[in-house]
Amino acid sequence: MQMIISKQIDLRCLLLTLGLFLSAICTTSAQELEPLRPVSKVPYQLDALQDSFLEWPDTTNAYASVDGHRMQTYVVEQQDISRRYRDTVNPQYWGRIIGASSDWESAEWLEQKYRDLELQDISIQPFDLTPQWFPQSWSVTVTVAGREYSVATAHPFYRSTGTDTNGVELELIYVGLGTEADFAGRDVAGKAVLISDMLGLPEEGALLRASEKGAAAIFNARMMPGNMRYQAYPVVTDVPTFTLGNEDGIALRELIEGDLVPKLKIKLDIDIVSGLQTAMVWGTLPGQTDETIYVMAHRDGFFDAAGDNAAGVASMIELAEYYAGIPAEERRRTLIFIGLDGHHNSGPGFGVGRMWLAENHENLFDKTALLINAEHPSTVQTIVRPRYLNRDEEIIWSNSYTAFHWYAGGSTRPELNRIALNAFREFGISTYLEPNPRAPAGDLSRVFQYVPGLTTTDYYHYFHSELETVETVPWTGLQNTTKAYARIIDEVNKLDLDVLKRPPGTGLDQ
């Protein structure tokens, strides 16, 4: 059903690793400068949080072996893969990056987890990649009263244009939210443009507008409390484009408000690397029939990528461990586990694993009763600038996890919707009141039209930031969501396949 190919790290990946390492050790002067504003740190330590989160009462002892604390250790192990890459390859652009050595270390780590559980048909399926965007190094500095400071949270948008080796020096101009009204009367041609932005604000097209009006560089300051580095998805500009932490953005804006004319020195060294590969990692638990249930989770992510998506991979492993402990004769359907390559290399040629699944859906999913996409299964509920607390420069943590987007097969699969809702209620999973009419953004979105699919997911304040560490992944959410997934699998196994297939001629849900 899938290609069985021996695992072997491509020589080209090793060459990339060496090249990135050599560039990383050649630190820029900006990295040695005092930061304009300090970079935020994780406000809590994992041990101090373990007794803080609300536990859902276990009245039935269902799925008692499913262990949220154990899943957190899997998150930490994946986090360690990211940090090894940071410490030995590139201290600025790091994580479990598709095509990099950390991608392959992640694949081998997951393969070993499958072997430890004695899954069958274990394989790493490689895929060739189109040329990949790899920033080698960058620096952004500002001079204040004759002293140069590093703008330490400046982080390039994915696929940003770079500079030449000399970099550029540009006057900075502030344009608020970047609406047409904000640009009125301002000449931004040939200048660096500073724009304010925040989660929840409507999309104004500010970055593209700045580019079209001739900006030579663009900085998008996220008005999230603190000063975080953040990896943004691609934006269609043709100039160096960076995110900034809130405090760096405020500091630069205040220089302008003080009638100063700040100038930024910007260097961004980009390589487009050819000849790389990524992979999907397969493992199987045979059942009594050739009907199948799939569980998949993407392996890639920026920085520690604890919530997105080490947590999803941990949940998938925990499900494999739970069902591996059930005798094969009691497993109605064959369970197939897929560690996907992922999708964070957004742009042409991204998401090759899920594209392959879609292209081969007739062979893969003809007898499939369910596909669970485990994506962001536990995220700490945080609050920004709560009224009367007087802690506006902090992200406030709660003792619970967030509510989910959710999708359970759409309106033409009422039985799957019923099963999912009952499982969510049983294990204390809060959700949006209405399901997504189609699969939310993520890997199920490419194959949901071919298979009875289910996903729960969330995107919150630490998403894609350097502070998205294991501390932001409550063990309670991991445990409860994974128990809900198991309940859904077991209830689906009570249904015949024809109950879960869309009626002929129904087409996609509207």
C-alpha positions as CSV (number, residue, x, y, z in Angstrom):
1,M,0.0,0.0,0.0
2,Q,2.9,2.3,0.7
3,M,6.4,2.3,-0.6
4,I,8.7,0.3,1.5
5,I,12.1,2.0,1.3
6,S,15.0,1.6,3.6
7,K,15.7,4.7,5.7
8,Q,18.9,6.5,4.9
9,I,19.6,10.2,5.4
10,D,20.3,11.6,2.0
11,L,23.9,12.9,1.6
12,R,22.5,16.1,0.4
13,C,20.8,16.6,3.8
14,L,24.1,16.1,5.5
15,L,25.7,18.6,3.2
16,L,23.0,21.1,4.0
17,T,23.6,20.5,7.7
18,L,27.3,21.2,7.3
19,G,26.7,24.3,5.3
20,L,24.2,25.7,7.8
21,F,26.6,24.9,10.7
22,L,29.4,26.8,9.1
23,S,27.2,29.8,8.5
24,A,25.8,29.7,12.0
25,I,29.2,29.8,13.7
26,C,30.1,33.0,11.8
27,T,28.0,35.1,14.1
28,T,27.1,38.7,13.0
29,S,27.9,41.7,15.0
30,A,24.2,42.2,15.6
31,Q,24.1,39.1,17.6
32,E,26.7,40.5,20.0
33,L,24.9,43.9,20.4
34,E,22.7,44.8,23.3
35,P,19.1,44.2,22.3
36,L,16.8,47.2,21.9
37,R,14.3,45.4,24.2
38,P,14.8,42.0,25.9
39,V,13.3,38.9,24.3
40,S,10.5,37.3,26.3
41,K,11.0,34.0,28.1
42,V,8.5,31.3,29.0
43,P,6.8,32.5,32.2
44,Y,6.4,29.1,33.9
45,Q,8.4,25.9,34.3
46,L,6.9,22.5,33.5
47,D,7.2,21.0,36.9
48,A,5.4,24.0,38.5
49,L,2.5,23.5,36.2
50,Q,1.8,19.9,36.6
51,D,-0.7,20.3,39.5
52,S,-2.1,23.6,38.2
53,F,-4.3,22.3,35.4
54,L,-7.9,21.1,36.0
55,E,-8.3,17.4,35.7
56,W,-11.5,16.0,34.2
57,P,-13.1,13.5,36.6
58,D,-12.7,9.9,35.5
59,T,-16.0,8.3,36.4
60,T,-15.8,5.3,34.2
61,N,-12.1,4.5,34.2
62,A,-12.3,4.4,30.4
63,Y,-8.9,4.3,28.7
64,A,-7.1,4.5,32.1
65,S,-3.8,3.7,30.5
66,V,-3.8,6.8,28.3
67,D,-1.4,9.0,30.1
68,G,-1.0,12.8,29.5
69,H,2.2,13.0,31.4
70,R,3.8,10.3,29.2
71,M,2.7,12.2,26.1
72,Q,4.4,15.3,27.5
73,T,7.7,13.3,27.5
74,Y,7.2,12.6,23.8
75,V,6.7,16.4,23.3
76,V,9.9,17.1,25.2
77,E,11.8,14.5,23.1
78,Q,10.7,16.2,19.9
79,Q,11.5,19.6,21.4
80,D,15.0,18.3,22.0
81,I,15.4,17.4,18.3
82,S,14.6,21.0,17.5
83,R,17.1,22.3,20.0
84,R,19.9,20.1,18.8
85,Y,19.4,21.6,15.4
86,R,19.4,25.1,16.9
87,D,22.6,24.4,18.9
88,T,24.6,22.7,16.1
89,V,23.2,24.0,12.9
90,N,21.4,27.4,12.9
91,P,20.7,29.4,16.1
92,Q,18.3,31.7,14.3
93,Y,16.2,29.6,11.9
94,W,15.5,26.3,13.7
95,G,13.0,23.7,14.5
96,R,12.0,20.4,12.8
97,I,12.4,22.0,9.4
98,I,11.2,20.1,6.4
99,G,14.2,18.8,4.4
100,A,16.7,19.6,7.2
101,S,18.6,17.1,9.3
102,S,16.1,17.7,12.1
103,D,13.3,16.5,9.8
104,W,15.2,13.2,9.3
105,E,16.0,12.9,13.0
106,S,12.3,13.3,13.7
107,A,11.4,10.6,11.2
108,E,14.0,8.2,12.7
109,W,12.8,9.0,16.2
110,L,9.2,8.2,15.3
111,E,10.2,5.0,13.5
112,Q,11.9,3.8,16.7
113,K,8.7,4.6,18.7
114,Y,6.8,2.3,16.3
115,R,9.4,-0.4,16.7
116,D,9.2,-0.1,20.5
117,L,5.5,-0.7,20.2
118,E,6.1,-3.7,17.8
119,L,3.9,-2.2,15.0
120,Q,4.1,-3.9,11.7
121,D,4.9,-2.7,8.1
122,I,7.1,0.1,9.5
123,S,8.7,2.2,6.9
124,I,10.0,5.6,6.1
125,Q,8.7,6.8,2.7
126,P,10.9,9.5,1.2
127,F,9.8,12.3,-1.1
128,D,11.8,14.7,-3.2
129,L,11.4,18.3,-2.4
130,T,11.3,21.3,-4.7
131,P,14.1,23.8,-3.8
132,Q,13.6,24.9,-0.2
133,W,14.0,28.4,1.4
134,F,16.7,28.4,4.1
135,P,17.7,31.7,5.7
136,Q,21.4,31.3,6.7
137,S,21.6,34.3,9.0
138,W,20.2,37.8,9.4
139,S,20.6,40.9,11.5
140,V,18.5,44.1,12.1
141,T,20.0,46.9,14.0
142,V,19.0,50.5,14.9
143,T,21.3,53.3,16.0
144,V,20.0,55.5,18.9
145,A,22.1,58.4,20.2
146,G,25.2,57.1,18.5
147,R,24.8,53.6,20.0
148,E,23.8,50.6,17.9
149,Y,21.2,48.1,19.2
150,S,20.0,44.7,17.9
151,V,16.3,44.4,17.1
152,A,16.4,40.9,18.5
153,T,12.9,39.7,17.7
154,A,13.2,40.5,14.0
155,H,12.4,37.3,12.2
156,P,11.9,36.9,8.4
157,F,8.5,35.8,7.0
158,Y,8.7,32.4,5.4
159,R,10.0,32.8,1.8
160,S,11.0,36.4,2.4
161,T,13.3,38.1,-0.1
162,G,16.8,38.5,1.2
163,T,19.4,41.3,0.8
164,D,22.8,41.2,-0.8
165,T,25.9,40.6,1.3
166,N,26.2,44.3,2.2
167,G,22.7,44.6,3.4
168,V,20.7,47.8,3.3
169,E,20.4,50.9,5.5
170,L,17.0,52.5,5.5
171,E,15.0,55.2,7.2
172,L,12.1,53.8,9.2
173,I,8.5,55.1,8.8
174,Y,5.4,54.1,10.8
175,V,2.1,53.5,9.1
176,G,-0.1,52.2,11.9
177,L,-2.3,49.3,10.9
178,G,-1.3,49.8,7.3
179,T,-4.8,50.7,5.9
180,E,-5.0,53.0,2.9
181,A,-5.9,55.8,5.4
182,D,-2.7,55.1,7.3
183,F,-0.6,55.4,4.2
184,A,-2.2,58.6,3.1
185,G,0.3,61.4,2.9
186,R,3.2,59.2,3.6
187,D,6.0,58.6,1.1
188,V,7.3,55.1,1.9
189,A,9.3,54.5,-1.3
190,G,12.7,53.3,-0.6
191,K,12.1,53.2,3.2
192,A,11.6,50.5,5.9
193,V,7.9,50.4,6.9
194,L,6.7,49.5,10.4
195,I,3.2,48.1,10.6
196,S,1.2,47.2,13.8
197,D,-0.8,44.0,13.7
198,M,-2.5,41.6,16.2
199,L,-4.3,38.3,16.3
200,G,-8.0,39.0,15.8
201,L,-7.7,42.1,13.7
202,P,-9.2,42.0,10.2
203,E,-6.8,41.4,7.3
204,E,-6.1,44.8,5.8
205,G,-3.6,43.7,3.1
206,A,-1.1,46.0,4.8
207,L,2.1,44.2,3.8
208,L,1.2,43.9,0.2
209,R,0.1,47.5,0.2
210,A,3.5,48.6,1.6
211,S,5.3,46.6,-1.1
212,E,3.2,48.1,-3.9
213,K,3.9,51.6,-2.6
214,G,7.6,51.0,-2.9
215,A,8.8,50.1,0.6
216,A,12.3,48.7,0.6
217,A,11.7,46.5,3.7
218,I,8.7,45.8,5.9
219,F,8.4,45.1,9.6
220,N,5.2,43.6,11.0
221,A,5.0,44.2,14.8
222,R,2.6,41.8,16.6
223,M,0.9,43.7,19.4
224,M,0.9,40.6,21.6
225,P,2.1,41.3,25.2
226,G,5.8,40.7,25.6
227,N,8.5,40.5,23.0
228,M,8.4,37.2,21.1
229,R,10.0,35.9,18.0
230,Y,7.4,34.6,15.6
231,Q,7.6,32.6,12.3
232,A,5.0,33.9,9.9
233,Y,3.7,32.1,6.8
234,P,4.6,33.5,3.4
235,V,3.4,36.9,2.2
236,V,3.6,38.1,-1.4
237,T,6.1,41.0,-1.1
238,D,9.3,41.4,-3.1
239,V,11.4,43.0,-0.3
240,P,12.8,41.7,3.0
241,T,9.8,41.3,5.3
242,F,10.1,40.6,9.0
243,T,7.9,40.0,12.1
244,L,8.7,41.9,15.3
245,G,7.8,41.4,18.9
246,N,5.5,43.9,20.5
247,E,8.1,45.6,22.7
248,D,10.5,46.0,19.8
249,G,7.7,47.5,17.7
250,I,6.8,50.0,20.4
251,A,10.4,51.0,21.0
252,L,10.9,51.7,17.3
253,R,7.6,53.6,17.1
254,E,8.5,55.7,20.1
255,L,11.7,56.7,18.4
256,I,9.7,58.1,15.6
257,E,7.2,59.8,18.1
258,G,10.3,61.5,19.6
259,D,11.0,63.2,16.3
260,L,14.0,61.0,15.6
261,V,14.6,59.5,12.2
262,P,15.7,56.0,13.1
263,K,17.7,54.1,10.5
264,L,17.8,50.4,10.3
265,K,20.7,48.3,9.1
266,I,19.2,45.1,7.6
267,K,21.0,41.9,6.4
268,L,19.2,38.7,5.4
269,D,21.1,35.9,3.7
270,I,18.9,33.4,2.0
271,D,19.8,30.2,0.3
272,I,17.4,28.3,-1.9
273,V,18.5,24.7,-1.5
274,S,17.9,22.0,-4.1
275,G,18.2,18.2,-3.8
276,L,16.5,17.7,-0.4
277,Q,14.0,15.1,0.7
278,T,11.4,14.7,3.4
279,A,9.4,11.6,4.5
280,M,6.3,10.1,5.9
281,V,6.6,7.4,8.6
282,W,4.3,4.4,8.5
283,G,3.3,1.8,11.1
284,T,0.4,-0.7,11.2
285,L,-1.6,-2.6,13.8
286,P,-3.4,-5.4,11.9
287,G,-7.1,-6.0,12.7
288,Q,-9.5,-8.8,11.9
289,T,-10.5,-7.2,8.5
290,D,-8.9,-5.3,5.7
291,E,-11.0,-2.3,6.5
292,T,-8.9,0.5,7.9
293,I,-8.7,3.4,10.4
294,Y,-5.9,5.9,9.9
295,V,-4.4,8.2,12.5
296,M,-2.0,10.9,11.2
297,A,0.0,13.8,12.6
298,H,2.5,16.1,10.9
299,R,6.0,16.1,12.3
300,D,7.4,19.5,11.2
301,G,7.3,22.8,13.1
302,F,9.1,26.0,13.8
303,F,11.2,26.4,17.0
304,D,10.2,23.9,19.7
305,A,6.8,23.4,17.9
306,A,5.4,21.8,21.0
307,G,1.8,22.4,20.3
308,D,2.1,22.5,16.5
309,N,2.6,19.7,16.3
310,A,4.7,17.6,18.7
311,A,1.5,17.3,20.7
312,G,-0.3,15.8,17.8
313,V,2.5,13.3,17.2
314,A,2.5,12.4,20.9
315,S,-1.2,11.8,20.8
316,M,-0.8,9.5,17.8
317,I,1.9,7.5,19.5
318,E,-0.3,7.1,22.6
319,L,-3.1,5.8,20.5
320,A,-0.7,3.3,18.9
321,E,0.4,2.2,22.4
322,Y,-3.1,1.8,23.7
323,Y,-4.3,-0.3,20.7
324,A,-1.1,-2.3,20.7
325,G,-2.1,-3.5,24.1
326,I,-5.4,-4.9,22.8
327,P,-5.3,-8.4,21.3
328,A,-5.4,-8.4,17.5
329,E,-8.5,-10.6,17.5
330,E,-10.4,-7.8,19.4
331,R,-9.4,-5.1,16.8
332,R,-12.1,-5.1,14.2
333,R,-10.2,-2.9,11.7
334,T,-6.6,-2.4,10.8
335,L,-5.0,0.7,12.3
336,I,-2.5,2.6,10.2
337,F,-0.4,5.4,11.7
338,I,1.3,8.1,9.6
339,G,3.8,10.6,10.7
340,L,3.4,13.2,7.9
341,D,6.1,15.4,6.6
342,G,4.0,18.5,7.2
343,H,3.1,21.7,5.6
344,H,5.1,24.6,7.1
345,N,7.2,24.9,4.0
346,S,4.3,26.8,2.5
347,G,4.4,27.7,-1.2
348,P,5.1,25.8,-4.4
349,G,5.7,22.1,-3.8
350,F,4.7,22.1,-0.1
351,G,2.8,19.3,1.7
352,V,4.1,16.6,-0.5
353,G,3.0,13.8,1.8
354,R,-0.6,14.8,1.9
355,M,-0.6,15.4,-1.8
356,W,0.6,11.8,-2.2
357,L,-2.3,10.6,0.0
358,A,-4.8,12.6,-2.1
359,E,-3.3,11.3,-5.4
360,N,-3.6,7.7,-4.1
361,H,-6.9,8.0,-2.3
362,E,-8.6,5.3,-4.3
363,N,-6.1,2.6,-3.1
364,L,-5.7,4.0,0.4
365,F,-9.2,4.9,1.5
366,D,-11.6,2.6,-0.4
367,K,-12.2,0.6,2.8
368,T,-11.5,3.3,5.3
369,A,-14.0,3.9,8.1
370,L,-12.2,6.9,9.7
371,L,-9.1,9.1,9.4
372,I,-8.1,11.1,12.5
373,N,-5.8,14.1,12.0
374,A,-4.1,14.8,15.4
375,E,-3.2,18.4,15.2
376,H,-2.7,20.8,18.1
377,P,-4.6,18.6,20.6
378,S,-3.8,20.6,23.7
379,T,-3.1,24.4,24.0
380,V,-3.1,26.3,27.2
381,Q,-6.0,28.8,27.4
382,T,-4.4,32.3,27.7
383,I,-5.9,35.8,27.9
384,V,-4.5,39.0,26.6
385,R,-5.0,42.3,28.5
386,P,-7.9,41.2,30.8
387,R,-9.9,44.1,32.2
388,Y,-8.9,45.4,35.7
389,L,-6.0,43.0,36.2
390,N,-3.3,45.7,35.4
391,R,-1.0,43.2,33.7
392,D,-1.3,44.4,30.2
393,E,2.3,43.5,29.2
394,E,1.9,39.8,30.0
395,I,0.0,37.0,28.4
396,I,-2.2,35.6,31.3
397,W,-2.4,31.9,31.7
398,S,-5.4,29.9,32.9
399,N,-5.6,26.4,34.4
400,S,-7.3,24.9,31.3
401,Y,-6.9,24.3,27.6
402,T,-8.6,26.0,24.7
403,A,-11.8,25.1,22.8
404,F,-11.3,23.5,19.5
405,H,-12.3,24.0,15.9
406,W,-13.7,20.6,15.0
407,Y,-14.8,18.7,12.0
408,A,-16.3,15.2,12.0
409,G,-17.1,14.2,8.4
410,G,-19.5,17.0,7.6
411,S,-23.3,17.2,7.4
412,T,-23.6,14.1,5.3
413,R,-22.1,11.9,8.1
414,P,-24.5,12.5,11.0
415,E,-23.4,9.4,12.8
416,L,-19.8,10.4,12.9
417,N,-20.8,13.9,14.2
418,R,-22.9,12.3,16.9
419,I,-20.1,10.0,18.0
420,A,-17.6,12.8,18.1
421,L,-19.8,15.2,20.1
422,N,-20.5,12.4,22.6
423,A,-16.8,11.7,23.0
424,F,-15.9,15.3,23.5
425,R,-18.5,15.7,26.2
426,E,-17.5,12.5,27.9
427,F,-13.9,13.6,28.3
428,G,-14.3,17.3,28.8
429,I,-13.3,18.6,25.4
430,S,-14.7,22.1,24.8
431,T,-15.4,23.0,21.2
432,Y,-16.9,25.7,19.1
433,L,-20.6,25.4,19.1
434,E,-20.7,24.8,15.3
435,P,-18.5,22.4,13.5
436,N,-16.4,23.5,10.5
437,P,-18.4,22.7,7.4
438,R,-15.1,21.6,5.8
439,A,-11.9,20.3,7.4
440,P,-10.0,23.2,9.1
441,A,-6.6,24.3,7.8
442,G,-4.2,21.5,8.2
443,D,-3.4,18.2,6.6
444,L,-7.0,16.8,6.6
445,S,-8.0,19.7,4.4
446,R,-6.3,18.0,1.4
447,V,-8.0,14.5,1.8
448,F,-11.3,15.1,3.7
449,Q,-13.3,14.8,0.5
450,Y,-12.1,11.2,0.1
451,V,-12.5,9.7,3.6
452,P,-14.6,10.0,6.8
453,G,-12.3,12.4,8.5
454,L,-12.1,13.9,12.0
455,T,-9.9,16.7,13.4
456,T,-9.8,19.0,16.4
457,T,-7.4,21.9,16.3
458,D,-6.6,25.3,17.6
459,Y,-4.3,28.3,16.9
460,Y,-3.6,30.6,19.8
461,H,-1.3,33.2,21.3
462,Y,2.0,31.2,21.3
463,F,1.4,29.6,17.9
464,H,4.5,29.5,15.7
465,S,6.5,31.5,18.3
466,E,9.7,30.7,20.1
467,L,7.7,30.4,23.3
468,E,5.5,27.6,22.0
469,T,7.3,25.1,24.4
470,V,6.0,22.0,26.2
471,E,4.8,24.3,29.0
472,T,2.0,25.6,26.6
473,V,0.7,22.0,26.2
474,P,-1.3,21.0,29.2
475,W,-1.0,17.3,30.0
476,T,-4.7,17.3,30.8
477,G,-5.6,18.3,27.3
478,L,-3.3,15.7,25.8
479,Q,-4.9,13.0,27.9
480,N,-8.5,14.0,27.4
481,T,-8.3,14.6,23.7
482,T,-6.5,11.3,23.1
483,K,-9.1,9.5,25.2
484,A,-11.8,11.1,23.1
485,Y,-10.0,10.0,19.9
486,A,-10.0,6.4,21.3
487,R,-13.7,6.5,22.1
488,I,-14.4,7.7,18.6
489,I,-12.4,4.9,17.1
490,D,-14.2,2.3,19.2
491,E,-17.6,3.7,18.4
492,V,-16.8,3.9,14.7
493,N,-15.8,0.2,14.9
494,K,-19.4,-0.6,15.9
495,L,-20.6,0.8,12.6
496,D,-20.5,-0.9,9.2
497,L,-18.6,0.9,6.5
498,D,-21.6,1.9,4.4
499,V,-22.9,4.0,7.3
500,L,-19.8,6.2,7.1
501,K,-19.5,6.5,3.4
502,R,-21.2,9.5,1.8
503,P,-24.3,8.6,-0.2
504,P,-23.7,8.3,-3.9
505,G,-24.0,11.6,-5.7
506,T,-23.9,13.6,-2.4
507,G,-20.6,15.3,-3.3
508,L,-18.8,17.6,-0.8
509,D,-20.6,19.3,2.1
510,Q,-21.6,22.9,1.4
